Each structure stands twice: as structure tokens, then as C-alpha cells.
Amino acid sequence: MKTLLRLVGLTRPFAWWMLLAALIGFATIGSGIGLLMTSAWLITRGAMLLPVAALQSGIAGVRIFGASRGFLRYAERLISHNTTFRILTRLRLWFYEAVEPLAPARLAIYRSADLMKRIVDDIQSLENIYARVIAPPVTALMVTALMWVLVGSWSTGAAFGVLVCQLVAGLAVPVVTAILARGTAREIAGLQAEQQLLAVDMVQGLGELRVFGTLDAHLTRMQTTEEKKLGLEKRAAAVEGVQETLSGVAMNAAVVWILWQMLPMVRNGSVSTVTITALIFGVIASFEAFLPLTGSIQHIEADIRAGERLFEIIDTEPEVKVPEHPEPFPGKGSIEARNLRFTYPGSIRPAIEEVTFSVAQGGRVAIVGPSGAGKSTIASLLVRFWNPTGGSLAISGREITDFDPEELRRNIAVVSQRTYLFGQSIRENLLLAAPEASDEVLKKALSAAGLDSLQNRLDDWAGQHGMNLSGGERQRIAIARMILQDAPFIVLDEATANLDAVTEQAVLDTIDHTCEGRTVLAITHRLHRMERFDDIVVLHEGRIVEQGRHEELISRDGFYAGMWRLQHETAV
Ligand code: ATP
């Protein structure tokens, strides 16, 4: 119930639109009632062989209600769809704004397909919250009041019976149907989510499934899920049949009740057969308002489930919070880490322990070590993807937690091993780093990054994940982005790890040239051109095992010298 109220609360800014759509929805059904009543009146009086003049008002009524019903239905659809899309837009923005601060720390526990399902399908399914959950009961309530007045003005007893039948169709039938279909919508939604996960695994892991010979088992799992879903859908269809039958019974019971109550009135002359016929047809038409109520109750279940899945993410506390009074970012400066510690949530072993180093303004420091030593963790802490578990990490003497994380990230350009390129044009991929940059500026950045060949291809599509570009070009685009960002701090996280030796040398030259005058923290396990660093921090299993300049470390003949020899001998 709490979830439902929260969901309804989210639609509050559109209350007037929803009310307008509900009123027009009511007017549409009202026109339908009017159309059937005037038609019944016209046919009955026509059967009495009355002159045409005596039928004129009925003919006019049929024309007016017939035309207005179509027009009103169109207006109702237009406004309710408009309202639904406005609500969906608001929900998407609301969700996105809430999710963004959670990345990446709090989102790491979700599988990407699961997150996609929540962002796309769960929000999409909430479009029903207005169209199927809020609007139908409001319209049904108005129609109930109209019929009470209409029938009640002739016979309270008849109106009472009609009310009971309407309550049966609008309340009892949906509740019974919901009990019969209990959990079906939830189970179908769960199976749909599973199908999506399996499909994503199938597409992305097709190679592995083939190589390990598990493709058939995966297909069987997909088929089993589909069969289960089909079974549940059959059950849902059977329940729908029961609902339609029961609603029909309630409607016919209302008709019988009116006849039973009002036929004696015909006999004593207090009401005409024409009136009874018109009322009966009006009552039949009014049941149109109660049919969607079963859907309302069924959708409530699915909407609550979708809402729960969204709120589960929304209610997560972000790892990184914006300080109440953020310090202004100092611009150029130094980086200092003192006794820095960090343990990933759920992990027992610290990823880094008691790490101390500093990078002077305009200086260059390398963090090296074998895979899993904790190098990238330091970069993640610096850009505040995570908060340190202990110790201090400062920029120009100020704890990084004192700055606004957004401003901090704007001032630190990161070139990582895995450059993500969006499936857009090269221009759009570059504008990410400098949204206002002109084509001239973009071309200069491309040229500085050694990508003269792309200068005239700004409109070219980069391909899915940048697949239309070579590994070297992708990495150089990351450097062009770094140039465009023009940040005083640079973090190079295995920036050349995926490149062949020749390209690596060229990219390193470009980086060296670009980083001139900036404070650079380079993370690498490949020991190339290490002489250019002011200090080298050697990490092993999260701890500093050695520290100093390249020549110093080589002459010490310790862990670093061993790594260096191993790499160079292997290369030779
Ligand atoms: P590589 O050179 O292979 O990238 P690295 O030195 O950069 O390695 P980190 O990525 O910092 O190492 O990882 C340090 C330790 O923290 C490893 O033991 C790793 O398994 C663990 N780790 C990294 N990311 C996470 C995470 N998101 N959740 C839990 N543990 C993690």
C-alpha cells in the first residue's frame, strides 16, 4: 500500500490533467448511455407508430450523442495519452536523477540487464498507474452517481438494485478475479525479466556457450522459461473469461431487477414502457465503466512490483554525498595520500592498506604493481567512486570529501584502459568532454592526439562501443577527450595497456606532450619509460612494498627490479 501511495504521489503534479481526462472519460460513457437511452426511446416510440414529429427530439438526441461520443472518446484518448506520456517522462527523469549519484558503487550489485529492465520496462509498466489504476475507478464512481440519480428519480428500489449490481461488477468481480489470478502478473513479470537476462547472456556470451558446448542447455532453459510463461498466460486468459462472464451476469441481473421493480409501476400507470426501456438500455451502457476495474486491480499488483523494484534502487543511500558547504576547487595543485585504506563492501581483505604517497603540482607519479595489487582502486578513490575506509586523500591539502564530487571529477581527466565510446558520431563522443567546443577546437584536439585522419570524419558513426575504430584510435579519442577537458589533474589508468608496442610508443609520446604542466598519476603494470616519473609507488597485495625513482629502484634490486627484468627479458 505504501508503494502504491508513493507511486500515486509521483503523479501529483499532473492531478489537473488527470481530472480533466477522467471528466472527459465520464462524459464519453455518459454519451454512450445517452445514445442507447435515446435510441431505445426512439425505437419504442417508433414501434407505437407515432408521427415523425413526435420522434424529433429522439432523432436529435441520437445525432448529438452519437457524434459527441466519438468526439469525446478522441479527446479523452488524446488527453489521457498526453497525461500518461508526461507522467512517464517525469518518472524517467526522477529515476535517472536518483540513480546517477549511486553509480558505480551502489549499482555494482545489479546485473546490467537487470538494471536495464528496471530503467526501461518497470518505468514503462508504470504508465498503467494513471490509465489503468487511477482513471477507471474515478470514472466508474461518476457513472455510478449518474445512474443513481437517473434510475433513482423513477424508483429508489430499482436504483438500489442497480447500485448493488454495479458494486458486484466494479468491486466483487475484480476482487474475485484478482484472487484467482493472484501472483500471476508478478510471476509473468519475473519470467519476462528472466527471459531478458537469458537473451542478453545468449547474445553477449554466444561465443563462450558454443566453445564450452553449453548452448543447448542454455536454449533448453530459455524454452522452459517460455513454457512456464505461456502456462501462466493461459491461466490469466481463463481468469479474464471468468471475469467477463461474471460482469455479464451482474449487468443482466441489474436489468432483471429494474423490470421486477418497475413493471408494477407500468401497470399502475406511474411510468411508461418507453421510460423503462430507455432506463434498461442506459444501465446496460453504464456497465462499460466497470469492465476496466478488473484490469485496475490486476495492474495494481504489477505496478506495486515495478514500484518496489524502482524504490529498492532509489532508496539506496549514495556512497558519495555532496558536502553541505563544498570547498571551492583550487584548480592546479598536488595530490597527497596518507595511510589510505579501502575495503570493498562485502570483501574481507582490504584492497589497499596504509598507502602513502604524494604528487607535487605539475609532477608525475606512477603506481605500479601486479594485477590485483590495488592500483585502480586508488584511481577510483581519487574520482570519488568510493569513499576511503580510512586514512586521508587530499588535493592541495584539502580532503577530497570537502569538494563537490561533480566539480572534482570535472577537474580530473581520466584516461582508462577501457575507453567507452557511445554509439554516436565521433563529434558527439568528443563533445562529452567539452559540450560547447566548436568543430575547430575538436579538430585541434584530434590532431594533438595524433588523429589527423579523423579530422574530416567528425560525423562518422563510431559504431557500437566504438567498434568502427581501431583500438589505437579509440585510445587516442580518450586522449583527445582529455585534451578537451583541459583538467589540471590527469589519471592514466593503464591508458596504453591494449595497444601494440609501436602504437603504445606513439600514444605515450602524445600523452607526455599533453600532460606537460599538469599533475599526473599514472597507473600501470607495464614498466615502459619509467624514468620520466618523479616517484614510483610499488604496490603488492594492497600495500606499498617499494617507493622511489626508477634508477633507485633498479639499483635496489627488489620487487620492482624483478618486475622490470621479467618484463624486459620476456620482451627480448
Ligand atoms: P589490474 O591491474 O588487474 O587492473 P589492480 O591493481 O588495478 O589490478 P584493483 O582493480 O584495484 O587492482 O583491485 C584490487 C583488489 O580489489 C582485487 O583483489 C580485486 O579483486 C578487488 N576488487 C576490485 N574491484 C572490486 C569490486 N568492485 N568489488 C569487490 N572487490 C573488488
Boltz pocket constraint, residues with backbone or C-beta under 6 A from the ligand:
constraints:
  - pocket:
      binder: B
      contacts: [[A, 108], [A, 344], [A, 345], [A, 347], [A, 351], [A, 369], [A, 370], [A, 371], [A, 372], [A, 373], [A, 374], [A, 375], [A, 376], [A, 377], [A, 378], [A, 525]]
      max_distance: 6.0
